[in-house]
């Protein structure tokens, strides 16, 4: 349902984009011109879909977004060609000439700059196809689709648009003249938008003072817009929050908790969340993971097993039936959920289904150090910094608590004196704790047989003293195939006389990355801070103050890595992963792509204009018109430029 809703929404927005572009052209140029431009849209989109098919791209959310993105730019060429054809049709010297000849001349007049503008746009978007990392395949259909759409729109504007203009445009023979009886096309054919544009641009062209005032205003607006990121009014974030119809609550009880207590905590959390008006129902999965979803795959929730874990699936009403976003609902319930989890000594996370990228968690701190003890000390300090940073929530780490383990060590000497083998003792404990199937029960009304399992009750098998009270027959009676008088007379020996109890700690999971042992600390952002960038910058200030000698270091400042891994774990260090890692990769590659775009466009324009100065004037889009001797600044080129 989620994929269907997203595809339907994008198709609807694509239809809106087509209608909006056509309506805008209808207002500015006219209804006949809008029909001509509309012909270019389905033709270009069809050819772009062919490119997607040949590249192996499916029709998904990314390719649909690429098509919507292309609609806004693919009509540019057709608009330029149609507008110039209309202008030539209105010229008095063309009233008795052939429409086809006039249309060809009009297309030829704007052909060169149209080709240049099209290839400049292609050069601007195509380098995004070389973005690497996790987001590379995710973004690749956008530059490929946009570049293909621009190329096809150029071909259609030179082939289909003139053909349609000859047959659809009205041939107006009425020519307006000025007082001196010379044709004045500019004054006669201008509409409201043309007069408004002329009224705005004429003062700027005529007055140098107004030009510099306008340029100063643009610089001020640019600086103000850039400062919005610094003051935090515009958040730096990889992707915006999505409005889903569900979210999860991940519950981690202390190791060793019973399944009943885990289910009790999960029920209290579910009852608290159920009071929200947008919640329709919920599902509790205690001891097992919930069904596979995006979060489960990328954050490994599907691997969760055990009596101390639970997943709560919270389902919301459809987004078109509620005003609140799913992110706002998750923020609203998070304090109550955290309060209940604290009462049970549990760790909890409200996991929203992210639009991407697929990462372990929004905030992931990878702790590296020479020994496990040093890493644990440092991880505890990092957790404290997470807790003390405003906006950081759902803090946890990938370290299990100490869980007691009881080992029964067989005293082989005593067992041999009593004629009991070690295998017999092990088999007895295995049956008592794990159970063993002894027979099948055939019930007439049941479709399948019922397995009969011999096993001690739960209360008995969880108590070592109860297990030590079990008795095993001495001698070789345990090896007899059938009961006999000898086996019945053999004495029973309690297990406490044959085994020794050893109290240990269960082995914990060991994590490695790049062949180095690592400890993970994870968290999320919500409330005060909605972007991990600002939380990480604030936490870096506290991390740099840590004394690395506590973690086996030499006292130098803690090394904090972002997009690369540390070379060695002999010195304590930390790497930021999660959404921040993907953000750095994407912004880095997009920055390199932007630099490549500038070089490509400059080289393209130098080759076209045969001048090194002209691209320097065009590319910054500076508002500069010299009042005298313009040829000194813009060298003349061939006609049509």
BATOR-573186 format. One record per residue (C-alpha): residue in one letter; chain; x negated, y, z negated. Coordinates in steps of 0.2 Angstrom, whole numbers, always signed. Layout:
// BATOR-573186
{node "a" "A" {X Y Z}}
...
END
This chain:
// BATOR-573186
{node "x" "A" {+0 +0 +0}}
{node "x" "A" {-14 +12 -4}}
{node "x" "A" {-22 +10 +13}}
{node "x" "A" {-6 +11 +22}}
{node "x" "A" {-1 +27 +13}}
{node "x" "A" {-18 +35 +17}}
{node "x" "A" {-17 +30 +35}}
{node "x" "A" {+1 +37 +36}}
{node "x" "A" {-4 +53 +28}}
{node "x" "A" {-19 +56 +40}}
{node "x" "A" {-8 +52 +55}}
{node "x" "A" {+4 +65 +49}}
{node "x" "A" {-9 +78 +46}}
{node "x" "A" {-16 +74 +64}}
{node "x" "A" {+2 +78 +71}}
{node "x" "A" {+2 +94 +61}}
{node "x" "A" {-15 +99 +68}}
{node "x" "A" {-9 +96 +86}}
{node "x" "A" {+7 +106 +83}}
{node "x" "A" {-2 +120 +74}}
{node "x" "A" {-15 +122 +87}}
{node "x" "A" {-2 +122 +101}}
{node "x" "A" {+9 +134 +91}}
{node "x" "A" {-6 +146 +89}}
{node "x" "A" {-9 +146 +107}}
{node "x" "A" {+9 +149 +111}}
{node "x" "A" {+9 +164 +101}}
{node "x" "A" {-7 +171 +108}}
{node "x" "A" {-7 +166 +126}}
{node "x" "A" {+10 +160 +130}}
{node "x" "A" {+20 +144 +132}}
{node "x" "A" {+14 +139 +149}}
{node "x" "A" {-4 +141 +143}}
{node "x" "A" {+0 +131 +127}}
{node "x" "A" {+6 +117 +138}}
{node "x" "A" {-10 +116 +148}}
{node "x" "A" {-20 +116 +132}}
{node "x" "A" {-9 +102 +124}}
{node "x" "A" {-13 +91 +139}}
{node "x" "A" {-32 +91 +134}}
{node "x" "A" {-28 +85 +116}}
{node "x" "A" {-21 +67 +120}}
{node "x" "A" {-33 +65 +134}}
{node "x" "A" {-48 +69 +123}}
{node "x" "A" {-42 +59 +109}}
{node "x" "A" {-39 +44 +119}}
{node "x" "A" {-57 +44 +126}}
{node "x" "A" {-64 +47 +109}}
{node "x" "A" {-54 +31 +103}}
{node "x" "A" {-63 +22 +117}}
{node "x" "A" {-80 +28 +110}}
{node "x" "A" {-74 +21 +93}}
{node "x" "A" {-70 +5 +100}}
{node "x" "A" {-86 +3 +110}}
{node "x" "A" {-96 +7 +94}}
{node "x" "A" {-86 -6 +84}}
{node "x" "A" {-78 +7 +72}}
{node "x" "A" {-60 +2 +66}}
{node "x" "A" {-46 +15 +65}}
{node "x" "A" {-48 +19 +46}}
{node "x" "A" {-48 +34 +35}}
{node "x" "A" {-65 +40 +41}}
{node "x" "A" {-61 +38 +59}}
{node "x" "A" {-44 +47 +57}}
{node "x" "A" {-53 +61 +48}}
{node "x" "A" {-65 +62 +62}}
{node "x" "A" {-51 +64 +75}}
{node "x" "A" {-42 +77 +64}}
{node "x" "A" {-59 +87 +63}}
{node "x" "A" {-61 +86 +82}}
{node "x" "A" {-44 +93 +86}}
{node "x" "A" {-49 +110 +80}}
{node "x" "A" {-65 +111 +91}}
{node "x" "A" {-60 +101 +106}}
{node "x" "A" {-47 +114 +112}}
{node "x" "A" {-60 +128 +113}}
{node "x" "A" {-66 +124 +130}}
{node "x" "A" {-49 +122 +137}}
{node "x" "A" {-44 +139 +129}}
{node "x" "A" {-58 +148 +137}}
{node "x" "A" {-55 +141 +154}}
{node "x" "A" {-36 +144 +153}}
{node "x" "A" {-39 +162 +147}}
{node "x" "A" {-51 +166 +161}}
{node "x" "A" {-40 +158 +174}}
{node "x" "A" {-25 +169 +168}}
{node "x" "A" {-36 +184 +168}}
{node "x" "A" {-41 +181 +186}}
{node "x" "A" {-23 +178 +191}}
{node "x" "A" {-18 +195 +184}}
{node "x" "A" {-32 +204 +194}}
{node "x" "A" {-24 +214 +209}}
{node "x" "A" {-38 +209 +221}}
{node "x" "A" {-32 +190 +219}}
{node "x" "A" {-14 +192 +222}}
{node "x" "A" {-15 +186 +240}}
{node "x" "A" {-28 +173 +238}}
{node "x" "A" {-27 +155 +235}}
{node "x" "A" {-24 +149 +218}}
{node "x" "A" {-36 +135 +219}}
{node "x" "A" {-50 +147 +225}}
{node "x" "A" {-46 +159 +211}}
{node "x" "A" {-46 +145 +198}}
{node "x" "A" {-63 +138 +204}}
{node "x" "A" {-70 +156 +203}}
{node "x" "A" {-63 +158 +185}}
{node "x" "A" {-70 +142 +179}}
{node "x" "A" {-87 +145 +187}}
{node "x" "A" {-88 +162 +179}}
{node "x" "A" {-86 +155 +161}}
{node "x" "A" {-94 +138 +165}}
{node "x" "A" {-112 +141 +159}}
{node "x" "A" {-108 +149 +142}}
{node "x" "A" {-95 +135 +139}}
{node "x" "A" {-107 +121 +143}}
{node "x" "A" {-120 +130 +131}}
{node "x" "A" {-107 +132 +117}}
{node "x" "A" {-102 +114 +119}}
{node "x" "A" {-119 +107 +118}}
{node "x" "A" {-123 +119 +104}}
{node "x" "A" {-109 +111 +94}}
{node "x" "A" {-114 +94 +98}}
{node "x" "A" {-132 +98 +92}}
{node "x" "A" {-124 +105 +76}}
{node "x" "A" {-114 +89 +71}}
{node "x" "A" {-124 +75 +79}}
{node "x" "A" {-139 +75 +67}}
{node "x" "A" {-126 +70 +53}}
{node "x" "A" {-126 +53 +61}}
{node "x" "A" {-144 +50 +54}}
{node "x" "A" {-139 +53 +36}}
{node "x" "A" {-147 +38 +27}}
{node "x" "A" {-143 +29 +10}}
{node "x" "A" {-126 +23 +5}}
{node "x" "A" {-116 +37 +13}}
{node "x" "A" {-124 +35 +30}}
{node "x" "A" {-112 +22 +37}}
{node "x" "A" {-98 +30 +28}}
{node "x" "A" {-101 +47 +37}}
{node "x" "A" {-107 +41 +54}}
{node "x" "A" {-90 +40 +63}}
{node "x" "A" {-88 +59 +60}}
{node "x" "A" {-103 +66 +70}}
{node "x" "A" {-101 +52 +83}}
{node "x" "A" {-82 +55 +85}}
{node "x" "A" {-84 +74 +85}}
{node "x" "A" {-99 +74 +98}}
{node "x" "A" {-89 +62 +109}}
{node "x" "A" {-73 +73 +108}}
{node "x" "A" {-83 +89 +112}}
{node "x" "A" {-91 +81 +127}}
{node "x" "A" {-75 +74 +134}}
{node "x" "A" {-66 +91 +130}}
{node "x" "A" {-79 +99 +141}}
{node "x" "A" {-76 +87 +155}}
{node "x" "A" {-57 +89 +154}}
{node "x" "A" {-58 +108 +153}}
{node "x" "A" {-67 +108 +170}}
{node "x" "A" {-57 +94 +178}}
{node "x" "A" {-39 +93 +171}}
{node "x" "A" {-37 +111 +165}}
{node "x" "A" {-39 +120 +181}}
{node "x" "A" {-28 +107 +190}}
{node "x" "A" {-14 +110 +177}}
{node "x" "A" {-16 +129 +177}}
{node "x" "A" {-14 +130 +196}}
{node "x" "A" {+3 +120 +195}}
{node "x" "A" {+10 +127 +178}}
{node "x" "A" {+4 +145 +177}}
{node "x" "A" {+16 +158 +184}}
{node "x" "A" {+9 +169 +198}}
{node "x" "A" {+12 +187 +193}}
{node "x" "A" {+11 +199 +207}}
{node "x" "A" {+16 +214 +198}}
{node "x" "A" {+0 +225 +195}}
{node "x" "A" {+0 +239 +183}}
{node "x" "A" {-11 +254 +187}}
{node "x" "A" {-18 +268 +178}}
{node "x" "A" {-16 +287 +182}}
{node "x" "A" {-30 +286 +194}}
{node "x" "A" {-22 +272 +203}}
{node "x" "A" {-35 +259 +198}}
{node "x" "A" {-31 +243 +191}}
{node "x" "A" {-32 +242 +172}}
{node "x" "A" {-31 +224 +168}}
{node "x" "A" {-37 +226 +150}}
{node "x" "A" {-23 +238 +145}}
{node "x" "A" {-9 +230 +155}}
{node "x" "A" {-11 +212 +149}}
{node "x" "A" {-16 +214 +131}}
{node "x" "A" {-4 +208 +118}}
{node "x" "A" {-3 +212 +99}}
{node "x" "A" {-18 +201 +95}}
{node "x" "A" {-29 +209 +109}}
{node "x" "A" {-24 +227 +103}}
{node "x" "A" {-28 +222 +85}}
{node "x" "A" {-45 +215 +90}}
{node "x" "A" {-49 +230 +100}}
{node "x" "A" {-44 +242 +86}}
{node "x" "A" {-56 +233 +74}}
{node "x" "A" {-71 +231 +85}}
{node "x" "A" {-71 +248 +94}}
{node "x" "A" {-75 +258 +79}}
{node "x" "A" {-89 +246 +75}}
{node "x" "A" {-97 +247 +92}}
{node "x" "A" {-95 +266 +93}}
{node "x" "A" {-102 +270 +76}}
{node "x" "A" {-119 +264 +69}}
{node "x" "A" {-114 +269 +52}}
{node "x" "A" {-99 +258 +52}}
{node "x" "A" {-109 +244 +59}}
{node "x" "A" {-122 +245 +44}}
{node "x" "A" {-107 +246 +32}}
{node "x" "A" {-99 +231 +39}}
{node "x" "A" {-116 +221 +38}}
{node "x" "A" {-119 +227 +20}}
{node "x" "A" {-101 +221 +16}}
{node "x" "A" {-105 +204 +24}}
{node "x" "A" {-121 +202 +14}}
{node "x" "A" {-112 +206 -3}}
{node "x" "A" {-98 +194 +1}}
{node "x" "A" {-112 +181 +5}}
{node "x" "A" {-120 +184 -12}}
{node "x" "A" {-104 +183 -21}}
{node "x" "A" {-99 +167 -13}}
{node "x" "A" {-116 +159 -18}}
{node "x" "A" {-115 +165 -36}}
{node "x" "A" {-98 +156 -38}}
{node "x" "A" {-108 +140 -39}}
{node "x" "A" {-120 +147 -52}}
{node "x" "A" {-106 +154 -64}}
{node "x" "A" {-96 +137 -62}}
{node "x" "A" {-81 +144 -53}}
{node "x" "A" {-85 +132 -38}}
{node "x" "A" {-90 +115 -44}}
{node "x" "A" {-104 +105 -36}}
{node "x" "A" {-96 +88 -34}}
{node "x" "A" {-99 +73 -22}}
{node "x" "A" {-81 +70 -18}}
{node "x" "A" {-64 +77 -26}}
{node "x" "A" {-53 +67 -37}}
{node "x" "A" {-41 +56 -28}}
{node "x" "A" {-22 +56 -33}}
{node "x" "A" {-19 +37 -35}}
{node "x" "A" {-4 +28 -42}}
{node "x" "A" {-14 +18 -55}}
{node "x" "A" {-29 +18 -66}}
{node "x" "A" {-38 +6 -78}}
{node "x" "A" {-42 +5 -96}}
{node "x" "A" {-58 -5 -99}}
{node "x" "A" {-59 -12 -117}}
{node "x" "A" {-74 -19 -125}}
{node "x" "A" {-72 -26 -143}}
{node "x" "A" {-87 -30 -154}}
{node "x" "A" {-96 -46 -149}}
{node "x" "A" {-88 -60 -159}}
{node "x" "A" {-71 -53 -160}}
{node "x" "A" {-57 -65 -158}}
{node "x" "A" {-45 -65 -143}}
{node "x" "A" {-30 -61 -154}}
{node "x" "A" {-38 -45 -161}}
{node "x" "A" {-43 -40 -144}}
{node "x" "A" {-25 -42 -138}}
{node "x" "A" {-19 -33 -153}}
{node "x" "A" {-30 -18 -149}}
{node "x" "A" {-25 -19 -130}}
{node "x" "A" {-6 -19 -135}}
{node "x" "A" {-8 -4 -146}}
{node "x" "A" {-17 +6 -132}}
{node "x" "A" {-4 +1 -119}}
{node "x" "A" {+10 +6 -131}}
{node "x" "A" {+2 +23 -133}}
{node "x" "A" {+0 +25 -114}}
{node "x" "A" {+18 +19 -110}}
{node "x" "A" {+25 +35 -118}}
{node "x" "A" {+19 +45 -103}}
{node "x" "A" {+34 +49 -92}}
{node "x" "A" {+24 +45 -76}}
{node "x" "A" {+19 +27 -82}}
{node "x" "A" {+31 +14 -75}}
{node "x" "A" {+23 -2 -82}}
{node "x" "A" {+7 -9 -87}}
{node "x" "A" {-2 -26 -87}}
{node "x" "A" {-14 -33 -100}}
{node "x" "A" {-28 -45 -96}}
{node "x" "A" {-36 -51 -112}}
{node "x" "A" {-51 -62 -111}}
{node "x" "A" {-52 -61 -92}}
{node "x" "A" {-54 -48 -79}}
{node "x" "A" {-40 -40 -69}}
{node "x" "A" {-37 -44 -51}}
{node "x" "A" {-50 -38 -39}}
{node "x" "A" {-49 -19 -34}}
{node "x" "A" {-62 -6 -29}}
{node "x" "A" {-67 -3 -47}}
{node "x" "A" {-70 -21 -51}}
{node "x" "A" {-81 -24 -35}}
{node "x" "A" {-92 -9 -37}}
{node "x" "A" {-93 -9 -56}}
{node "x" "A" {-93 -28 -59}}
{node "x" "A" {-77 -28 -69}}
{node "x" "A" {-73 -44 -60}}
{node "x" "A" {-87 -53 -69}}
{node "x" "A" {-80 -49 -87}}
{node "x" "A" {-76 -64 -97}}
{node "x" "A" {-74 -68 -115}}
{node "x" "A" {-63 -66 -131}}
{node "x" "A" {-70 -48 -134}}
{node "x" "A" {-65 -40 -117}}
{node "x" "A" {-48 -34 -110}}
{node "x" "A" {-42 -24 -95}}
{node "x" "A" {-27 -14 -94}}
{node "x" "A" {-19 -10 -77}}
{node "x" "A" {-8 +6 -79}}
{node "x" "A" {+4 +9 -64}}
{node "x" "A" {+11 +26 -61}}
{node "x" "A" {+26 +32 -51}}
{node "x" "A" {+22 +36 -33}}
{node "x" "A" {+13 +53 -31}}
{node "x" "A" {+27 +61 -21}}
{node "x" "A" {+39 +58 -36}}
{node "x" "A" {+28 +67 -49}}
{node "x" "A" {+19 +84 -51}}
{node "x" "A" {+4 +78 -61}}
{node "x" "A" {-11 +71 -53}}
{node "x" "A" {-17 +54 -58}}
{node "x" "A" {-33 +62 -64}}
{node "x" "A" {-23 +74 -76}}
{node "x" "A" {-13 +59 -83}}
{node "x" "A" {-30 +50 -86}}
{node "x" "A" {-37 +65 -95}}
{node "x" "A" {-21 +67 -105}}
{node "x" "A" {-21 +49 -112}}
{node "x" "A" {-40 +48 -115}}
{node "x" "A" {-40 +56 -133}}
{node "x" "A" {-26 +44 -139}}
{node "x" "A" {-35 +29 -131}}
{node "x" "A" {-52 +33 -139}}
{node "x" "A" {-44 +36 -156}}
{node "x" "A" {-36 +18 -156}}
{node "x" "A" {-52 +10 -150}}
{node "x" "A" {-62 +19 -164}}
{node "x" "A" {-50 +11 -176}}
{node "x" "A" {-54 -6 -170}}
{node "x" "A" {-73 -2 -168}}
{node "x" "A" {-71 -5 -149}}
{node "x" "A" {-78 +4 -134}}
{node "x" "A" {-66 +10 -121}}
{node "x" "A" {-67 +18 -104}}
{node "x" "A" {-52 +26 -94}}
{node "x" "A" {-58 +21 -76}}
{node "x" "A" {-49 +30 -62}}
{node "x" "A" {-50 +23 -44}}
{node "x" "A" {-63 +34 -36}}
{node "x" "A" {-62 +40 -18}}
{node "x" "A" {-81 +35 -17}}
{node "x" "A" {-95 +33 -18}}
{node "x" "A" {-96 +15 -25}}
{node "x" "A" {-107 +17 -40}}
{node "x" "A" {-109 +9 -57}}
{node "x" "A" {-102 +24 -66}}
{node "x" "A" {-101 +43 -64}}
{node "x" "A" {-116 +45 -76}}
{node "x" "A" {-129 +31 -76}}
{node "x" "A" {-145 +33 -86}}
{node "x" "A" {-159 +20 -82}}
{node "x" "A" {-171 +18 -97}}
{node "x" "A" {-188 +12 -93}}
{node "x" "A" {-202 +8 -107}}
{node "x" "A" {-216 -3 -111}}
{node "x" "A" {-206 -15 -123}}
{node "x" "A" {-188 -19 -126}}
{node "x" "A" {-189 -11 -144}}
{node "x" "A" {-195 +5 -136}}
{node "x" "A" {-181 +5 -123}}
{node "x" "A" {-168 +2 -136}}
{node "x" "A" {-174 +16 -147}}
{node "x" "A" {-174 +28 -132}}
{node "x" "A" {-157 +22 -126}}
{node "x" "A" {-150 +26 -143}}
{node "x" "A" {-157 +44 -142}}
{node "x" "A" {-149 +45 -125}}
{node "x" "A" {-132 +39 -131}}
{node "x" "A" {-133 +52 -145}}
{node "x" "A" {-136 +66 -131}}
{node "x" "A" {-122 +59 -121}}
{node "x" "A" {-110 +61 -136}}
{node "x" "A" {-116 +78 -140}}
{node "x" "A" {-114 +85 -123}}
{node "x" "A" {-97 +93 -120}}
{node "x" "A" {-87 +85 -106}}
{node "x" "A" {-96 +68 -107}}
{node "x" "A" {-84 +54 -111}}
{node "x" "A" {-83 +35 -111}}
{node "x" "A" {-101 +33 -116}}
{node "x" "A" {-107 +15 -117}}
{node "x" "A" {-123 +5 -114}}
{node "x" "A" {-127 -12 -107}}
{node "x" "A" {-133 -20 -123}}
{node "x" "A" {-123 -33 -132}}
{node "x" "A" {-122 -32 -151}}
{node "x" "A" {-131 -46 -161}}
{node "x" "A" {-119 -61 -161}}
{node "x" "A" {-123 -75 -173}}
{node "x" "A" {-127 -93 -166}}
{node "x" "A" {-127 -109 -176}}
{node "x" "A" {-139 -123 -170}}
{node "x" "A" {-138 -141 -176}}
{node "x" "A" {-155 -148 -177}}
{node "x" "A" {-155 -167 -177}}
{node "x" "A" {-166 -175 -190}}
{node "x" "A" {-172 -190 -179}}
{node "x" "A" {-181 -199 -193}}
{node "x" "A" {-165 -200 -204}}
{node "x" "A" {-154 -204 -189}}
{node "x" "A" {-166 -218 -185}}
{node "x" "A" {-166 -225 -203}}
{node "x" "A" {-147 -226 -202}}
{node "x" "A" {-147 -233 -184}}
{node "x" "A" {-139 -218 -176}}
{node "x" "A" {-145 -212 -160}}
{node "x" "A" {-147 -193 -156}}
{node "x" "A" {-135 -195 -141}}
{node "x" "A" {-121 -201 -153}}
{node "x" "A" {-123 -186 -164}}
{node "x" "A" {-123 -174 -149}}
{node "x" "A" {-107 -183 -142}}
{node "x" "A" {-98 -182 -158}}
{node "x" "A" {-101 -163 -159}}
{node "x" "A" {-97 -160 -141}}
{node "x" "A" {-80 -169 -143}}
{node "x" "A" {-76 -159 -159}}
{node "x" "A" {-80 -142 -152}}
{node "x" "A" {-78 -144 -133}}
{node "x" "A" {-65 -158 -133}}
{node "x" "A" {-64 -173 -122}}
{node "x" "A" {-51 -180 -111}}
{node "x" "A" {-46 -197 -118}}
{node "x" "A" {-30 -201 -107}}
{node "x" "A" {-16 -195 -96}}
{node "x" "A" {+2 -193 -102}}
{node "x" "A" {+15 -198 -89}}
{node "x" "A" {+31 -187 -92}}
{node "x" "A" {+45 -192 -80}}
{node "x" "A" {+51 -175 -77}}
{node "x" "A" {+35 -167 -75}}
{node "x" "A" {+27 -165 -57}}
{node "x" "A" {+9 -168 -64}}
{node "x" "A" {+2 -178 -78}}
{node "x" "A" {-3 -170 -94}}
{node "x" "A" {-21 -172 -99}}
{node "x" "A" {-23 -178 -117}}
{node "x" "A" {-39 -169 -125}}
{node "x" "A" {-46 -174 -142}}
{node "x" "A" {-53 -159 -151}}
{node "x" "A" {-53 -151 -168}}
{node "x" "A" {-42 -137 -172}}
{node "x" "A" {-49 -119 -169}}
{node "x" "A" {-51 -115 -187}}
{node "x" "A" {-61 -131 -190}}
{node "x" "A" {-72 -130 -175}}
{node "x" "A" {-77 -112 -179}}
{node "x" "A" {-83 -117 -196}}
{node "x" "A" {-100 -125 -198}}
{node "x" "A" {-95 -133 -214}}
{node "x" "A" {-80 -142 -206}}
{node "x" "A" {-92 -149 -193}}
{node "x" "A" {-105 -155 -205}}
{node "x" "A" {-91 -165 -214}}
{node "x" "A" {-88 -176 -199}}
{node "x" "A" {-94 -194 -201}}
{node "x" "A" {-103 -206 -189}}
{node "x" "A" {-105 -225 -191}}
{node "x" "A" {-122 -231 -195}}
{node "x" "A" {-131 -246 -187}}
{node "x" "A" {-127 -251 -169}}
{node "x" "A" {-108 -250 -171}}
{node "x" "A" {-107 -234 -160}}
{node "x" "A" {-114 -244 -146}}
{node "x" "A" {-102 -258 -146}}
{node "x" "A" {-89 -258 -132}}
{node "x" "A" {-75 -264 -142}}
{node "x" "A" {-70 -263 -161}}
{node "x" "A" {-75 -278 -171}}
{node "x" "A" {-77 -284 -189}}
{node "x" "A" {-95 -278 -189}}
{node "x" "A" {-91 -261 -183}}
{node "x" "A" {-77 -259 -196}}
{node "x" "A" {-88 -264 -210}}
{node "x" "A" {-102 -251 -205}}
{node "x" "A" {-104 -237 -217}}
{node "x" "A" {-99 -219 -211}}
{node "x" "A" {-113 -206 -213}}
{node "x" "A" {-108 -188 -214}}
{node "x" "A" {-117 -176 -201}}
{node "x" "A" {-124 -165 -215}}
{node "x" "A" {-136 -180 -219}}
{node "x" "A" {-142 -181 -201}}
{node "x" "A" {-143 -163 -195}}
{node "x" "A" {-150 -146 -201}}
{node "x" "A" {-141 -130 -198}}
{node "x" "A" {-151 -116 -191}}
{node "x" "A" {-144 -98 -190}}
{node "x" "A" {-150 -88 -174}}
{node "x" "A" {-144 -74 -163}}
{node "x" "A" {-137 -77 -146}}
{node "x" "A" {-148 -73 -131}}
{node "x" "A" {-143 -56 -123}}
{node "x" "A" {-142 -51 -105}}
{node "x" "A" {-159 -45 -98}}
{node "x" "A" {-158 -32 -83}}
{node "x" "A" {-171 -28 -71}}
{node "x" "A" {-173 -16 -57}}
{node "x" "A" {-187 -15 -45}}
{node "x" "A" {-195 -29 -55}}
{node "x" "A" {-195 -18 -70}}
{node "x" "A" {-185 -21 -86}}
{node "x" "A" {-171 -8 -88}}
{node "x" "A" {-158 -3 -100}}
{node "x" "A" {-142 +6 -94}}
{node "x" "A" {-133 +20 -103}}
{node "x" "A" {-117 +25 -94}}
{node "x" "A" {-103 +38 -96}}
{node "x" "A" {-91 +49 -87}}
{node "x" "A" {-86 +67 -86}}
{node "x" "A" {-69 +74 -90}}
{node "x" "A" {-61 +89 -98}}
{node "x" "A" {-73 +103 -100}}
{node "x" "A" {-85 +97 -86}}
{node "x" "A" {-78 +89 -70}}
{node "x" "A" {-94 +87 -61}}
{node "x" "A" {-109 +77 -66}}
{node "x" "A" {-121 +90 -60}}
{node "x" "A" {-118 +102 -74}}
{node "x" "A" {-118 +89 -88}}
{node "x" "A" {-134 +82 -81}}
{node "x" "A" {-143 +99 -81}}
{node "x" "A" {-137 +102 -99}}
{node "x" "A" {-143 +84 -105}}
{node "x" "A" {-160 +87 -96}}
{node "x" "A" {-164 +101 -108}}
{node "x" "A" {-161 +90 -123}}
{node "x" "A" {-170 +75 -115}}
{node "x" "A" {-186 +85 -112}}
{node "x" "A" {-187 +89 -131}}
{node "x" "A" {-188 +70 -135}}
{node "x" "A" {-205 +65 -143}}
{node "x" "A" {-211 +50 -132}}
{node "x" "A" {-222 +44 -145}}
{node "x" "A" {-207 +36 -154}}
{node "x" "A" {-204 +25 -138}}
{node "x" "A" {-222 +20 -135}}
{node "x" "A" {-228 +35 -125}}
{node "x" "A" {-243 +46 -127}}
{node "x" "A" {-233 +62 -132}}
{node "x" "A" {-231 +70 -115}}
{node "x" "A" {-214 +76 -110}}
{node "x" "A" {-202 +63 -105}}
{node "x" "A" {-202 +60 -86}}
{node "x" "A" {-185 +61 -78}}
{node "x" "A" {-183 +54 -60}}
{node "x" "A" {-168 +58 -49}}
{node "x" "A" {-169 +50 -31}}
{node "x" "A" {-184 +39 -34}}
{node "x" "A" {-189 +25 -46}}
{node "x" "A" {-204 +26 -58}}
{node "x" "A" {-219 +18 -52}}
{node "x" "A" {-223 +9 -69}}
{node "x" "A" {-214 +6 -85}}
{node "x" "A" {-230 +8 -96}}
{node "x" "A" {-224 +25 -101}}
{node "x" "A" {-206 +29 -106}}
{node "x" "A" {-196 +37 -92}}
{node "x" "A" {-178 +39 -87}}
{node "x" "A" {-169 +40 -70}}
{node "x" "A" {-152 +47 -66}}
{node "x" "A" {-142 +35 -56}}
{node "x" "A" {-123 +34 -52}}
{node "x" "A" {-114 +48 -43}}
{node "x" "A" {-129 +60 -45}}
{node "x" "A" {-141 +48 -35}}
{node "x" "A" {-129 +48 -21}}
{node "x" "A" {-126 +66 -21}}
{node "x" "A" {-145 +70 -20}}
{node "x" "A" {-147 +58 -6}}
{node "x" "A" {-133 +65 +4}}
{node "x" "A" {-137 +84 +1}}
{node "x" "A" {-156 +80 +5}}
{node "x" "A" {-151 +71 +21}}
{node "x" "A" {-139 +85 +26}}
{node "x" "A" {-152 +98 +22}}
{node "x" "A" {-164 +89 +34}}
{node "x" "A" {-150 +88 +47}}
{node "x" "A" {-146 +106 +45}}
{node "x" "A" {-165 +110 +48}}
{node "x" "A" {-164 +99 +63}}
{node "x" "A" {-149 +108 +69}}
{node "x" "A" {-157 +125 +69}}
{node "x" "A" {-172 +118 +78}}
{node "x" "A" {-161 +110 +92}}
{node "x" "A" {-150 +125 +94}}
{node "x" "A" {-164 +137 +95}}
{node "x" "A" {-173 +126 +108}}
{node "x" "A" {-157 +124 +118}}
{node "x" "A" {-154 +143 +118}}
{node "x" "A" {-172 +147 +122}}
{node "x" "A" {-172 +135 +137}}
{node "x" "A" {-155 +142 +143}}
{node "x" "A" {-158 +161 +141}}
{node "x" "A" {-177 +160 +145}}
{node "x" "A" {-180 +171 +130}}
{node "x" "A" {-187 +168 +112}}
{node "x" "A" {-178 +184 +106}}
{node "x" "A" {-160 +181 +111}}
{node "x" "A" {-158 +165 +100}}
{node "x" "A" {-164 +175 +85}}
{node "x" "A" {-151 +187 +88}}
{node "x" "A" {-137 +175 +92}}
{node "x" "A" {-140 +162 +78}}
{node "x" "A" {-139 +173 +63}}
{node "x" "A" {-123 +180 +69}}
{node "x" "A" {-128 +197 +64}}
{node "x" "A" {-117 +212 +67}}
{node "x" "A" {-129 +222 +78}}
{node "x" "A" {-125 +232 +93}}
{node "x" "A" {-138 +245 +98}}
{node "x" "A" {-130 +261 +103}}
{node "x" "A" {-143 +265 +117}}
{node "x" "A" {-153 +255 +129}}
{node "x" "A" {-146 +237 +125}}
{node "x" "A" {-157 +230 +139}}
{node "x" "A" {-172 +232 +128}}
{node "x" "A" {-165 +220 +115}}
{node "x" "A" {-155 +208 +126}}
{node "x" "A" {-164 +203 +142}}
{node "x" "A" {-153 +201 +157}}
{node "x" "A" {-150 +183 +162}}
{node "x" "A" {-142 +175 +177}}
{node "x" "A" {-123 +179 +180}}
{node "x" "A" {-110 +171 +169}}
{node "x" "A" {-120 +172 +153}}
END
